[in-house]
Amino acid sequence: MSFRASVLTLYPEMFPGALGLSLAGRALESGLWALEAVQIRDFATDRHRTVDDTPAGGGAGMVMRADIVAKAIDHAAPKGDPRPKLLMSPRGKPLTQARVRELAAGPGAVIVCGRFEGVDQRVIDARELEEISIGDYILSGGEPAALVLLDAVVRLLPGVMGNDQSGTEESFENGLLEHPHYTRPQEWEGRPVPAVLTSGDHGKVAKWRRKQAERLTADRRPDLISHPLTK
């Protein structure tokens, strides 16, 4: 069974978006994964297709209603659907490469894209939504975050990348940022390719790459140094 993603959104026209191009787009066309965008407004009960209301206790903005969002989730993922249910949220756990790999190894995902001030907590609890964040900043809605998550996942699906090893030698795969890359020409604007990379000594190349990865990580992401994968 191929990876199947259901995205619940107020803007289904945003999908597949960039996911319809390049590696993800070719994989989508060939059936390596499937995508459906579900319009949450289709589950509203009034003629205005209202999906939000004022926050309990007062405050600015609007909150997406639990009953409407729940109907959309239950439609996309009926009882027995094994796919994890995700909510893209700035207060969620940071998305990691490890979680991306877990998702890529599974049957797919149901992804809720929040808008306004957020989603009623009751539906988050009742439908056991896993809140995921792609960074410490605020977006207009969960759709761009869902696109990012799916792009990260889809590229790891079997058959999507031409060289499966490409997905294992990258930043975060071993707890470090990735080493620098070089290619032809041998010299450009007075800057040569490091000699070790053209030495033909694979052992020396591996050691150089590891050292460069450690240096970059210590300089740019020292928080990763304590990651167990770097031990």
C-alpha positions in Angstrom: 0.0 0.0 0.0 1.4 3.4 -0.9 1.7 6.3 1.5 -1.6 8.2 1.6 -1.9 11.8 2.9 -5.2 13.5 3.7 -4.8 17.2 4.4 -7.7 19.0 6.1 -7.7 22.6 5.2 -9.7 25.8 4.4 -7.6 26.2 1.3 -7.5 22.9 -0.6 -6.3 24.8 -3.7 -2.9 25.1 -2.0 -2.4 21.4 -2.7 -0.5 19.8 -4.2 1.4 23.1 -4.8 5.1 22.4 -4.8 4.4 18.8 -4.1 3.2 18.4 -7.7 6.6 19.2 -9.0 10.1 17.6 -9.1 10.6 14.3 -7.1 7.3 14.5 -5.1 5.3 15.4 -8.2 6.7 12.5 -10.3 6.1 10.1 -7.4 2.6 11.4 -7.1 1.9 10.8 -10.8 3.4 7.3 -10.6 1.3 6.3 -7.6 4.2 6.0 -5.1 2.0 8.2 -2.8 -1.5 9.7 -2.8 -2.8 13.0 -1.7 -6.3 14.3 -1.0 -7.1 17.8 0.2 -10.3 18.0 2.2 -12.2 21.2 2.5 -13.2 21.7 6.2 -16.0 24.1 5.3 -17.8 21.2 3.6 -18.7 20.0 7.1 -20.2 23.3 8.4 -23.8 23.3 9.2 -25.0 26.8 8.3 -25.4 28.5 4.9 -22.4 30.6 5.5 -20.2 27.5 6.0 -18.9 28.9 9.3 -16.0 27.0 10.8 -14.9 29.3 13.6 -16.3 31.2 16.6 -15.1 33.7 19.3 -12.8 32.3 21.9 -14.3 31.2 25.2 -13.1 33.6 28.0 -12.7 36.5 25.5 -9.7 37.6 23.5 -8.7 38.5 20.0 -9.3 36.4 16.9 -11.4 33.3 16.3 -11.1 29.6 17.1 -11.9 26.7 14.8 -14.8 24.8 16.1 -14.4 21.3 17.6 -17.6 19.9 16.0 -16.7 21.0 12.5 -13.1 19.9 12.6 -14.1 16.5 14.1 -16.5 15.8 11.3 -13.8 16.5 8.7 -11.4 14.3 10.6 -13.9 11.4 10.9 -14.7 11.7 7.2 -11.0 11.6 6.2 -10.1 8.9 8.7 -13.0 6.6 9.6 -12.7 4.3 12.6 -9.9 1.8 12.0 -7.8 4.1 9.8 -4.2 3.4 11.0 -2.7 6.7 9.9 -1.5 9.1 12.6 -3.5 12.3 12.9 -1.3 15.4 13.0 -2.0 19.1 13.7 0.4 21.6 12.3 0.9 24.0 15.2 3.6 26.4 16.5 3.2 25.0 19.9 3.8 21.4 18.7 6.9 19.3 19.1 9.6 20.3 16.6 9.6 18.2 13.5 12.8 16.0 13.4 14.3 13.8 10.8 13.7 10.9 13.1 9.9 11.6 13.1 10.0 12.1 9.3 11.5 8.7 8.9 8.9 7.2 11.2 6.1 8.7 9.1 7.7 7.6 5.8 7.7 4.1 7.1 4.0 4.2 7.9 0.8 4.1 5.8 0.4 7.9 5.6 -0.9 10.7 7.7 -4.0 12.8 8.3 -2.9 16.4 8.6 -5.1 19.2 10.0 -4.1 22.7 9.0 -5.2 25.2 11.7 -6.1 28.8 11.0 -7.1 31.9 13.0 -6.0 31.6 16.7 -6.0 27.8 16.6 -8.2 24.8 17.0 -10.6 24.1 19.9 -8.6 22.0 22.4 -11.4 19.5 22.8 -11.0 18.1 19.3 -7.3 17.9 19.7 -7.8 15.8 22.8 -10.8 13.7 21.5 -9.2 12.8 18.2 -5.7 12.5 19.7 -4.0 14.9 17.3 -0.2 15.0 17.5 0.8 18.6 17.3 3.9 19.3 15.2 5.8 22.5 14.6 8.3 23.2 11.8 10.0 26.1 13.7 9.8 28.8 16.2 7.8 31.3 14.2 4.2 31.9 13.2 2.6 31.3 9.8 -0.8 32.4 8.5 -2.0 28.8 8.7 -0.9 25.2 8.8 -0.8 24.7 5.0 2.8 25.8 4.4 3.9 23.6 7.3 2.0 20.7 5.9 3.7 21.1 2.6 7.1 21.1 4.3 6.3 18.0 6.3 5.0 16.1 3.3 8.0 17.1 1.2 10.4 15.8 3.9 8.5 12.5 4.1 7.8 11.8 0.5 11.4 12.1 -0.6 12.2 9.2 1.7 9.5 6.8 0.3 10.9 3.8 -1.6 11.5 4.6 -5.2 11.2 8.4 -5.0 14.9 9.2 -5.0 17.1 7.7 -7.7 19.8 6.8 -5.1 18.3 5.6 -1.8 21.7 6.4 -0.1 21.0 10.1 -0.8 18.5 10.0 2.1 21.0 8.6 4.6 23.9 10.9 4.1 22.4 14.3 5.0 22.1 16.8 7.8 20.5 15.4 10.9 20.7 11.8 9.8 23.7 11.1 12.1 23.0 13.9 14.6 25.3 16.4 12.6 24.9 18.9 9.9 26.0 17.7 6.5 29.6 18.3 5.3 30.4 20.7 2.5 30.1 19.6 -1.1 32.3 20.3 -4.1 32.3 19.4 -7.8 33.9 20.6 -11.1 35.7 22.8 -12.0 38.7 21.8 -10.0 39.4 25.5 -9.4 37.0 28.4 -9.4 37.9 32.1 -8.8 41.1 30.9 -7.2 39.3 28.5 -4.8 40.4 24.8 -5.4 38.5 21.7 -4.4 40.1 20.4 -1.2 42.9 18.0 -2.3 41.7 15.2 0.0 38.5 14.9 -2.1 40.4 14.0 -5.2 43.1 11.9 -3.5 41.2 8.6 -4.1 41.7 7.6 -0.5 38.1 6.8 0.7 39.2 6.5 4.3 40.7 10.0 4.3 37.7 11.4 2.6 35.4 9.9 5.2 37.4 11.3 8.0 37.6 14.7 6.4 33.8 14.8 5.9 33.2 13.8 9.5 35.5 16.4 10.8 33.9 19.1 8.6 30.4 18.0 9.8 31.5 18.2 13.4 33.0 21.7 12.9 29.9 23.0 11.1 27.6 21.6 13.8 29.6 23.0 16.6 29.6 26.4 14.9 26.0 26.6 13.7 24.0 24.1 15.8 25.8 23.5 19.1 22.5 22.2 20.5 22.9 19.1 18.3 26.3 18.2 19.8 24.6 16.6 22.8 22.3 14.5 20.6 22.8 10.8 21.3 23.5 10.1 17.6 26.7 12.1 17.7 28.2 9.9 20.5 
